[in-house]
Amino acid sequence: MYTNELWMKRIRNIIGLLGMILPWFCLLGYYVIYRSQSLPLTDAFPNSMSITYYVTPVLPMILTAAAIVLITYVGYDWRDRLVTTLSGVCGLLIVLFPCSDSNGVFQAAGIDRVAGYFQTPVAINGYIHNGAAIAFFVLLAVNSFFLFTLGDDQPTPEKKKRNLVYRICAIGMVLSMIVLAVPVDIPHKIFWVEAVALSFFGISWLTKGEFWLKDRQKV
């Protein structure tokens, strides 16, 4: 019979795993469909993870699952619930309001001026999508740096190591967002930055779930 703590660790590991696999499943789905259907896209590699929305259902499937788990995540107190709920809402907004044009995907999919669940104008979708994505990673970084590191006054050696991992992951997510604003011409920069940020997100949550650095059992 599972205790509440064991159940929460499992939930955290699920969230971390979804974050880790999301960019690579998006890339795989995009490439497989690109190759199998000979889509008239400008590039076989997506400019961003978000643009795969128009080619493969992987992004809305995985991100929606992660968002729902975040929204329903209980945590230890109201701060956990607030930050994870807002993170989940931002994740849903990313899915409901897809990104603007890129890779020639709109033309290939026959999309004109509206897109998304609500069939809203593409320009409006872009603003909401980008704002939600930035808020999503900022909230995840706040959670990792400030909330995951809370704990006992006398932390175990493993807890100290986990706290270091949380802070590194939080800083990594923030730096990833900063890199997006730097005018450096890197092929498919947005995709790689998103992949790195999601990797930090996944590592942080897997660490919180004690997938690794688990406290040693007291004898």
Secondary structure, 3 states (H helix, E strand, C coil): CCCHHHHHHHHHHHHHHHHHHHHHHHHHHHHHHHHHHCCCCCCCCCCCCHHHHHCCCHHHHHHHHHHHHHHHCCCCCHHHHHHHHHHHHHHHHHHHCCCCCCCCHHHHHCCCCEECCCCEEHHHHHHHHHHHHHHHHHHHHHHHHHHCCCCCCCCCHHHHHHHHHHHHHHHHHHHHHHHHHCCCCCCCHHHHHHHHHHHHHHHHHHHHCCCCCCCCCCC
